Amino acid sequence: MLIANRHVFITGAGKRLGRAITDALIPHRIRLSAHYRTSAAEAADAARAAERAGGRAHTVTADLANVEELRAAVRAAEARFGAIDILVNCASDFFPTPLFEVTEAQWDHFLDVNLKGQFFLAQAAATRMQEKGGLILNLADVNGTKPMKNFTPYVISKAGLVMMTRNLAKELAPKIRVNAISPGPVLLPENYTEAQRQRSIDRTLLKRLGSPRDIAEAALFLIENDYINGVELAVDGGRSLA
C-alpha cells in the first residue's frame, strides 16, 4: 500500500510507540486522526508535526473501554478525512497484577482496554474501509504467546489480540489486510529497577533493548507490503525464542 495521502487513525498517537509510528508516517503527508484519551497536548503536537510536513491532521478523543466513544471517534475522523485507510491499534495499558490479588475490575480493565476496544475500533473502521480496501495493524506483545508471572490479565488480553488479528484477517480478506506487531523489550516501564531492566535485556538473544524506531520500521514494512496478511511479526531481539 502506498502511504502518501492515506487517512491514518492511530490510537495513542502522541506518546511512546504510538508517536514513533506517527513520526515514521508523517513524511508521507498523511491525513492523520491522532487519538488520545488523556494526552491531549501530546496528540496535538503530533497533529501539528503532520501539518508541518505537508499533511492534514486533527485529534480525536475516546476511552478505549467505551465502545460508544470509539464509534463516535471513528465517525468524527471519517467526517473530517473520509474512510480510514490505515487503523493502527497502538494504545494499551500495562501494570503488574499478582495472581491472588487480581480484582474483577482489573480483569475487566485489561480486557476492555487491550482487546475489546481494539475489536470495536476495527469493526467501526472496517465498515467503510471495505469500500476501497485498507489495513488494520495491531500492537500486540511478545508476551501474548509467552507466560509472564504477575501479569496474567495483561498477557491474556494480548493473546486475544493476536487471535483477533488472525481471525479478522480471514473475515475481512481480500479487501482489508490485518496484521500485528509483537514488540519485545523496547520501552520499559518507567518504574523498572536496574535489575528488572537487565533481566529484560538478558532474556533477548541479541542482549540489548530495542528502540521505538524498530517498531516504527516494522509498521512501515507491514503497511507497504501488500502480500502480508494475518501475520504476527515479533520485533523482540529474539525474546520469543529465549
C-alpha positions as CSV (number, residue, x, y, z in Angstrom):
1,M,0.0,0.0,0.0
2,L,1.2,3.4,-0.9
3,I,1.1,5.6,2.3
4,A,1.0,9.0,0.7
5,N,-2.2,11.0,1.5
6,R,-3.8,8.0,3.2
7,H,-6.1,8.6,6.1
8,V,-4.4,7.1,9.2
9,F,-6.1,6.6,12.5
10,I,-3.6,5.9,15.3
11,T,-4.6,5.3,18.9
12,G,-2.2,6.8,21.5
13,A,-0.6,8.8,18.7
14,G,1.1,11.3,20.9
15,K,3.2,9.1,23.2
16,R,5.6,6.2,23.2
17,L,5.2,3.7,20.4
18,G,2.2,5.5,19.0
19,R,4.2,8.6,18.5
20,A,7.1,6.7,17.0
21,I,4.8,5.1,14.4
22,T,3.2,8.5,13.8
23,D,6.5,10.2,13.2
24,A,7.5,7.4,10.7
25,L,4.3,8.0,8.7
26,I,4.4,11.8,8.8
27,P,6.9,12.3,5.9
28,H,4.3,10.6,3.6
29,R,2.0,13.6,4.1
30,I,-0.8,11.6,5.6
31,R,-4.2,12.7,6.7
32,L,-3.8,11.9,10.4
33,S,-6.5,11.2,13.0
34,A,-4.4,11.3,16.2
35,H,-6.3,9.6,19.0
36,Y,-5.8,10.3,22.7
37,R,-7.6,9.7,26.0
38,T,-5.7,11.8,28.5
39,S,-2.6,13.0,26.5
40,A,-4.3,15.8,24.6
41,A,-1.2,18.0,24.4
42,E,0.9,15.2,23.0
43,A,-1.7,14.3,20.4
44,A,-2.0,17.9,19.4
45,D,1.8,18.1,19.0
46,A,1.7,15.0,16.7
47,A,-1.0,16.6,14.6
48,R,1.0,19.9,14.3
49,A,4.0,17.9,13.2
50,A,1.9,16.2,10.5
51,E,0.7,19.5,9.2
52,R,4.2,21.0,9.1
53,A,5.2,18.1,6.9
54,G,2.5,19.0,4.4
55,G,-0.2,16.6,5.6
56,R,-3.5,17.3,7.3
57,A,-4.4,16.3,10.8
58,H,-6.8,16.6,13.7
59,T,-7.1,15.0,17.1
60,V,-9.9,12.7,18.4
61,T,-10.6,11.5,21.9
62,A,-12.1,8.3,23.2
63,D,-11.8,5.9,26.1
64,L,-10.8,2.5,24.7
65,A,-13.1,0.9,27.3
66,N,-16.1,2.8,26.0
67,V,-17.5,1.4,22.7
68,E,-19.8,4.3,22.0
69,E,-16.9,6.8,22.4
70,L,-14.8,4.7,20.0
71,R,-17.6,4.6,17.4
72,A,-18.0,8.4,17.8
73,A,-14.3,8.9,17.3
74,V,-14.4,6.9,14.0
75,R,-17.4,8.9,12.8
76,A,-15.6,12.2,13.6
77,A,-12.5,11.0,11.8
78,E,-14.5,9.9,8.7
79,A,-16.4,13.2,8.7
80,R,-13.1,15.0,8.6
81,F,-11.0,12.9,6.2
82,G,-13.2,10.2,4.7
83,A,-13.0,6.5,5.2
84,I,-10.0,5.3,7.2
85,D,-7.3,3.7,5.1
86,I,-5.0,2.5,7.9
87,L,-6.0,1.9,11.5
88,V,-3.1,1.4,14.0
89,N,-4.3,0.0,17.3
90,C,-1.4,1.0,19.4
91,A,-2.7,2.3,22.8
92,S,-3.0,-0.2,25.6
93,D,-2.3,-0.5,29.3
94,F,0.3,-2.4,31.3
95,F,0.9,-2.9,35.0
96,P,1.5,-5.9,37.3
97,T,-1.3,-7.9,38.8
98,P,-0.1,-10.7,41.1
99,L,-2.4,-13.7,40.6
100,F,-4.0,-13.8,44.1
101,E,-4.5,-10.1,44.1
102,V,-6.3,-9.7,40.8
103,T,-9.6,-8.0,41.1
104,E,-12.6,-8.2,38.8
105,A,-12.1,-4.5,38.0
106,Q,-8.5,-5.1,36.9
107,W,-9.5,-8.1,34.8
108,D,-12.3,-6.0,33.1
109,H,-9.9,-3.1,32.6
110,F,-7.3,-5.2,30.7
111,L,-9.8,-7.0,28.5
112,D,-11.7,-3.8,27.8
113,V,-8.7,-1.5,27.1
114,N,-6.3,-4.0,25.4
115,L,-8.8,-6.2,23.5
116,K,-12.4,-5.1,23.4
117,G,-11.5,-1.5,22.4
118,Q,-9.3,-2.7,19.5
119,F,-12.0,-5.0,18.3
120,F,-14.8,-2.4,18.2
121,L,-12.4,0.2,16.6
122,A,-11.6,-2.3,13.9
123,Q,-15.3,-3.1,13.4
124,A,-16.2,0.6,13.1
125,A,-13.3,1.4,10.8
126,A,-13.7,-1.6,8.6
127,T,-17.4,-0.8,7.8
128,R,-16.3,1.9,5.3
129,M,-12.8,0.7,4.8
130,Q,-14.3,-2.2,2.8
131,E,-15.3,0.1,0.0
132,K,-11.7,0.6,-1.3
133,G,-9.6,-1.6,1.0
134,G,-7.2,-0.9,3.7
135,L,-5.1,-2.2,6.6
136,I,-5.6,-2.8,10.3
137,L,-2.4,-3.0,12.3
138,N,-2.5,-4.2,15.9
139,L,0.3,-3.7,18.5
140,A,0.3,-6.9,20.5
141,D,3.2,-8.1,22.7
142,V,5.7,-11.0,22.6
143,N,4.3,-12.0,26.0
144,G,1.0,-12.6,24.3
145,T,2.4,-16.0,23.5
146,K,4.8,-16.5,26.4
147,P,3.6,-16.8,30.0
148,M,4.6,-13.9,32.3
149,K,4.4,-14.2,36.0
150,N,2.3,-11.5,37.8
151,F,0.8,-10.2,34.6
152,T,-1.9,-12.8,33.8
153,P,-4.8,-10.5,32.7
154,Y,-2.4,-8.4,30.6
155,V,-0.9,-11.4,28.7
156,I,-4.4,-12.9,28.2
157,S,-5.5,-9.6,26.7
158,K,-2.5,-9.6,24.3
159,A,-3.0,-13.3,23.4
160,G,-6.6,-12.4,22.5
161,L,-5.3,-9.6,20.3
162,V,-3.1,-12.0,18.4
163,M,-6.0,-14.3,17.7
164,M,-8.2,-11.4,16.8
165,T,-5.7,-10.3,14.2
166,R,-5.7,-13.8,12.6
167,N,-9.5,-14.1,12.7
168,L,-10.1,-10.6,11.3
169,A,-7.6,-11.2,8.5
170,K,-9.8,-14.2,7.5
171,E,-13.1,-12.3,8.0
172,L,-12.1,-9.1,6.1
173,A,-10.0,-10.5,3.2
174,P,-9.5,-9.8,0.4
175,K,-10.2,-6.1,0.7
176,I,-8.7,-5.4,4.1
177,R,-5.4,-6.8,5.5
178,V,-5.0,-7.3,9.2
179,N,-1.5,-7.8,10.8
180,A,0.1,-7.4,14.2
181,I,3.5,-6.4,15.6
182,S,4.6,-8.0,18.9
183,P,7.3,-5.9,20.4
184,G,9.8,-7.3,22.9
185,P,11.6,-5.1,25.4
186,V,11.6,-1.7,23.8
187,L,10.1,0.9,26.1
188,L,10.3,-0.5,29.6
189,P,8.0,0.8,32.3
190,E,9.4,3.9,34.0
191,N,9.4,2.3,37.4
192,Y,11.6,-0.6,36.4
193,T,14.6,-1.2,38.6
194,E,18.0,-1.6,37.1
195,A,17.8,-5.3,37.9
196,Q,14.5,-5.6,36.0
197,R,16.0,-3.7,33.1
198,Q,18.9,-6.0,33.0
199,R,16.8,-9.1,33.2
200,S,14.7,-7.9,30.2
201,I,18.0,-7.5,28.2
202,D,19.3,-10.9,29.3
203,R,16.2,-12.6,28.0
204,T,16.8,-11.5,24.5
205,L,19.1,-13.3,22.1
206,L,20.6,-10.0,20.9
207,K,21.3,-9.0,24.6
208,R,20.1,-5.4,24.1
209,L,16.9,-3.4,24.2
210,G,15.1,-2.4,21.0
211,S,14.1,1.1,20.1
212,P,10.8,2.7,19.2
213,R,12.2,3.1,15.7
214,D,12.5,-0.7,15.3
215,I,8.7,-0.9,15.8
216,A,8.0,2.0,13.5
217,E,10.1,0.4,10.7
218,A,8.2,-2.8,11.2
219,A,4.9,-0.9,10.9
220,L,6.1,0.7,7.6
221,F,7.0,-2.7,6.3
222,L,3.7,-4.3,7.1
223,I,1.8,-1.3,5.7
224,E,3.7,-1.2,2.4
225,N,3.9,-4.9,1.6
226,D,0.5,-5.8,0.1
227,Y,1.0,-9.6,0.3
228,I,1.3,-9.9,4.0
229,N,-1.9,-10.8,5.9
230,G,-2.8,-12.4,9.2
231,V,0.8,-12.2,10.4
232,E,2.1,-11.6,13.9
233,L,5.6,-10.1,13.4
234,A,7.8,-10.4,16.5
235,V,10.2,-7.4,16.8
236,D,11.8,-8.6,20.0
237,G,15.5,-9.3,19.6
238,G,14.8,-13.0,19.8
239,R,12.9,-12.8,23.1
240,S,10.3,-15.2,21.8
241,L,12.9,-17.9,21.3
242,A,14.7,-17.4,24.6
